[in-house]
Amino acid sequence: MKAIIPVAGIGSRLRPHTFSQPKVLLNVAGKPIIDHIIDKLIGSGIDEAIIIVGHLGDKIEQHLKSRYSIKMTFVLQSKQLGLAHAVQMCKPHCVDEEPLFIILGDTIFDVDLEPVLKSSVSTLGVKEVDDPRRFGVAITENGRITRLVEKPEQPVSNLALVGLYYLRNAGSLFSSIEHIIEHNITTKNEFQLTDALQHMIDLDETFSTFPVQGWYDCGKPETLLETNEVLLKQNPQVPSLPGCIINPPVFIAESASISNAIIGPNTTIAEHVVVKDSIIMNSIIGQKSYVSDIMLDRSIVGNNAVATAMGHELNIGDYSEIRMG
């Protein structure tokens, strides 16, 4: 089965990190966001992926081709016209009669997909939320979706769409996307996937929902750190490093060099990082960075960065250098 993974967004809320690398290549709990997604899909039986790229898409393509052997097709979305438009660009690579799975590329999830991918009807992943105004939501009746609303100003349902979409028939989806584009049906000036799915519902296509409890957003610095914490707790690592104190959960790459330091909790140290005489907690340190004589808490340090002298909280991108004192 094919999966479509849209990753063309510029990730403006994660700047400065996304000035130099795509959001989906940011490290969380020891590997890039996109790797968490691809690994889950492969484990669920997905054997082909269509990746919709845009900003720094060549880096995403290079990374995935070097790491995975499943068939991958890369589609460039040069203009950001909405999620439905992005998905429509994948039509030449899909077969109308076949099912299709779509997953947004900035969300890490924890759900058993095997029964979802065997569903007899199209089904959308949902999670109950306190404030549905930030999301597309599903209104249901007797287990069937009757209406979808994109980011409602007035709450009409607390079942948020979490970016997991199983479609029984790819052709029906693409026909509905063509309909909203031809009739210029937009929400907030974009061609939304929810509008295309609503058109399918209006044509009497049956849609159900499936619950997604483990849904971890990576779209902002604070949520990236929260997701890092959750994933580290699921797979705790307690390395033994002479002269250091390790407070789990942490991820410390084997190639990292740590001396006279206190690491953790909830901290990721990527490949080829050097840490000396420092305290780092609740943070993510990107690969090939150098950290010394500093205390960091709730910080994100990009790749190839330098942070030295006393501090407390940092959010610095790739190839940055901070020296204090």
C-alpha positions in Angstrom: 0.0 0.0 0.0 1.1 3.6 -0.7 1.4 6.3 1.8 1.5 10.0 1.0 3.5 12.1 3.3 3.3 15.9 2.8 6.5 17.6 4.1 6.6 20.8 2.0 6.0 23.3 4.8 8.7 25.8 5.6 8.3 25.3 9.4 8.4 29.0 10.3 7.5 28.4 13.9 10.7 26.3 14.4 13.1 29.0 13.1 16.0 29.5 13.3 16.4 25.7 12.9 14.4 25.5 9.7 16.4 28.2 8.0 19.0 25.6 7.2 17.2 22.3 7.4 13.7 21.0 6.9 11.5 20.6 10.0 11.1 16.9 9.5 14.9 16.3 9.8 15.0 17.8 13.3 16.2 15.3 15.8 13.7 14.1 18.5 14.5 11.3 20.8 17.5 10.2 18.8 16.3 10.4 15.2 14.7 12.8 12.7 11.0 13.3 12.9 10.5 11.8 9.5 12.3 8.6 10.5 9.8 8.0 13.4 7.0 8.2 10.8 8.6 6.1 8.1 9.6 3.4 10.6 6.0 3.2 11.9 4.6 2.9 8.4 7.0 0.2 7.4 6.2 -1.7 10.5 2.5 -1.5 9.6 2.9 -2.9 6.1 3.3 0.2 4.0 5.7 -0.6 1.2 5.7 2.6 -0.9 5.8 6.2 0.0 5.2 9.4 -2.0 6.9 12.3 -0.3 5.7 15.8 -1.1 8.6 18.2 -0.7 9.2 21.9 -1.0 11.5 23.9 1.3 14.9 22.2 1.3 13.4 19.1 -0.3 16.7 17.9 -1.6 17.9 17.4 1.9 14.9 15.2 2.7 15.3 13.2 -0.4 19.0 12.6 0.2 18.4 11.6 3.8 15.6 9.1 3.0 17.3 7.5 0.0 20.4 6.9 2.1 18.4 5.3 4.9 15.5 3.3 3.5 15.1 0.7 0.8 11.3 0.9 0.2 10.1 2.6 -3.0 9.9 6.3 -2.6 8.7 9.0 -5.1 9.4 12.6 -4.4 6.9 15.2 -5.7 7.8 19.0 -5.6 5.1 21.4 -4.4 6.6 24.7 -5.5 3.6 26.8 -4.4 1.9 26.4 -1.0 -1.8 26.2 -2.1 -3.0 23.9 0.6 -3.0 20.3 1.6 -5.5 19.1 -1.0 -3.5 20.7 -3.7 -0.4 18.9 -2.4 -2.1 15.6 -2.4 -3.5 16.1 -5.9 0.0 16.4 -7.2 0.5 12.7 -6.3 -2.3 11.5 -8.6 0.0 10.4 -11.5 1.7 8.0 -9.0 -1.5 6.4 -7.7 -4.0 3.8 -9.0 -7.6 4.9 -8.7 -9.0 1.6 -7.5 -6.3 1.2 -4.8 -6.5 2.3 -1.1 -4.3 5.1 0.0 -2.9 6.3 3.4 -2.1 9.9 4.0 -0.1 11.1 7.1 1.0 14.6 7.8 4.8 14.8 8.1 5.1 16.9 11.3 3.2 14.6 13.6 4.6 11.5 15.4 1.9 9.1 16.3 1.4 5.9 18.4 -1.4 3.8 17.1 -1.8 0.3 15.7 -2.3 0.9 12.0 -2.8 -2.7 10.9 -6.6 -2.8 11.6 -6.9 0.7 10.1 -5.3 -0.4 6.8 -7.7 -3.3 6.7 -10.8 -1.2 7.2 -13.8 -1.8 4.9 -14.5 1.9 4.8 -12.5 5.1 4.7 -11.5 6.2 8.2 -9.9 9.2 9.8 -7.7 9.4 12.9 -9.2 11.6 15.7 -8.4 12.6 19.2 -10.5 14.4 21.7 -9.1 17.9 22.5 -10.0 20.7 24.8 -9.7 23.5 22.2 -10.8 22.3 18.7 -10.5 25.7 17.1 -6.9 24.9 16.1 -7.8 21.8 14.1 -10.1 20.3 11.6 -12.8 18.4 13.4 -15.2 15.6 12.7 -18.9 15.5 13.6 -20.2 11.9 13.9 -23.5 10.2 14.2 -23.8 6.4 15.0 -20.1 5.9 14.3 -20.2 7.6 10.9 -18.8 11.0 10.0 -21.5 13.4 8.8 -19.5 16.6 8.6 -16.0 17.9 8.7 -15.1 21.5 9.7 -11.7 23.0 9.2 -10.6 25.1 12.3 -14.1 26.1 13.5 -14.4 29.5 15.1 -17.2 28.1 17.3 -16.6 24.6 18.7 -18.9 22.1 17.0 -17.0 18.9 18.0 -14.0 18.0 20.1 -12.9 15.3 17.8 -9.8 16.8 16.2 -8.4 15.3 12.9 -4.8 14.4 13.7 -3.5 14.0 10.2 -4.0 10.3 9.6 -6.3 9.5 6.7 -7.1 6.1 5.2 -9.0 6.2 1.9 -10.5 3.1 0.4 -10.4 4.4 -3.1 -7.8 6.9 -4.3 -9.8 7.8 -7.4 -12.7 9.1 -5.3 -10.4 11.3 -3.4 -8.7 12.8 -6.4 -12.1 13.4 -8.1 -13.2 15.3 -5.0 -10.0 17.3 -4.9 -10.5 18.2 -8.6 -14.0 19.3 -7.8 -13.0 21.8 -5.0 -10.1 23.2 -7.2 -12.3 23.6 -10.3 -15.0 25.4 -8.2 -12.4 27.3 -6.2 -13.7 26.0 -2.9 -11.2 27.2 -0.3 -10.9 27.6 3.5 -8.7 30.4 4.7 -7.5 30.9 1.1 -6.2 27.3 0.7 -7.5 24.1 -0.9 -8.1 22.1 2.2 -8.2 18.3 2.3 -11.1 18.5 4.7 -13.2 20.2 2.1 -12.4 17.5 -0.4 -13.3 14.8 2.1 -16.5 16.6 2.9 -17.4 16.5 -0.8 -16.9 12.8 -0.7 -19.2 12.6 2.4 -21.8 14.7 0.5 -21.7 12.1 -2.3 -22.6 9.5 0.3 -19.1 8.0 0.8 -18.9 6.3 4.2 -16.3 7.6 6.6 -15.6 6.3 10.1 -13.1 7.4 12.8 -10.4 5.6 14.7 -9.0 6.9 18.1 -5.4 8.1 18.3 -4.3 8.5 21.9 -0.6 8.9 21.1 -0.4 12.1 19.0 2.7 14.2 19.4 3.1 17.6 17.7 6.5 18.7 16.6 5.6 22.1 15.1 6.9 24.5 17.7 10.0 24.5 20.0 8.0 23.8 23.1 6.0 20.9 21.6 9.2 19.5 20.0 10.7 19.3 23.5 7.5 17.8 24.9 7.5 15.2 22.2 11.2 14.5 22.9 10.3 13.9 26.6 7.4 11.6 25.8 9.4 9.4 23.4 12.4 9.2 25.6 10.2 7.9 28.4 8.8 5.2 26.1 12.3 3.9 25.3 14.5 4.9 28.3 18.3 4.6 27.9 20.7 4.6 30.8 24.2 4.8 29.5 27.2 4.5 31.8 29.7 7.3 31.2 32.7 7.6 33.5 32.9 10.9 35.3 29.3 11.8 34.4 25.9 11.7 36.0 23.1 10.5 33.8 19.5 11.2 34.8 17.2 9.1 32.6 15.4 9.2 30.3 18.0 10.3 27.8 19.4 9.5 24.3 23.1 9.8 23.9 24.5 8.7 20.5 27.4 6.3 20.7 29.6 8.7 18.8 29.1 11.5 21.3 31.9 12.5 23.6 30.7 13.5 27.1 33.0 14.4 30.0 32.5 15.8 33.5 28.8 16.5 32.8 25.3 16.0 34.1 22.9 14.9 31.4 19.2 14.6 31.7 16.4 14.1 32.3 14.6 14.3 28.9 17.7 15.1 26.9 18.8 14.0 23.4 22.5 14.2 22.5 23.0 13.5 18.7 25.9 12.0 16.8 29.4 13.4 17.2 28.4 16.0 19.8 31.1 17.0 22.3 30.0 18.0 25.8 32.4 19.2 28.5 31.9 20.5 32.1 28.2 21.1 31.5 24.7 20.4 32.8 22.1 19.7 30.2 18.5 18.8 30.9 15.2 18.8 29.0 17.0 19.7 25.8 18.0 18.6 22.3 21.6 19.0 21.1 22.1 18.6 17.3 24.8 16.6 15.7 28.5 17.7 15.6 27.8 20.5 18.1 30.2 21.6 20.9 28.9 22.4 24.4 31.1 23.4 27.3 31.0 25.2 30.7 27.3 25.8 30.5 24.0 24.9 32.0 21.1 24.3 29.6 17.5 23.7 30.4 14.6 23.4 27.8 17.0 24.3 25.0 17.4 23.3 21.4 20.9 23.6 19.9 21.2 23.0 16.1 23.8 21.0 14.2 27.4 22.2 14.1 26.7 24.8 16.8 29.0 26.0 19.6 27.6 27.0 23.0 30.0 27.9 25.8 30.1 29.7 29.2 27.3 30.1 31.6 23.7 30.3 30.4 20.3 28.8 31.0 18.0 28.5 28.0 19.0 28.5 24.3 17.3 28.1 20.9 20.1 28.4 18.3 20.2 27.0 14.8 22.8 25.2 12.7 26.3 26.6 12.6 25.6 29.2 15.3 28.1 30.1 18.0 27.2 31.5 21.5 30.0 32.4 23.9 29.2 34.1 27.1 31.3 35.3 30.0 
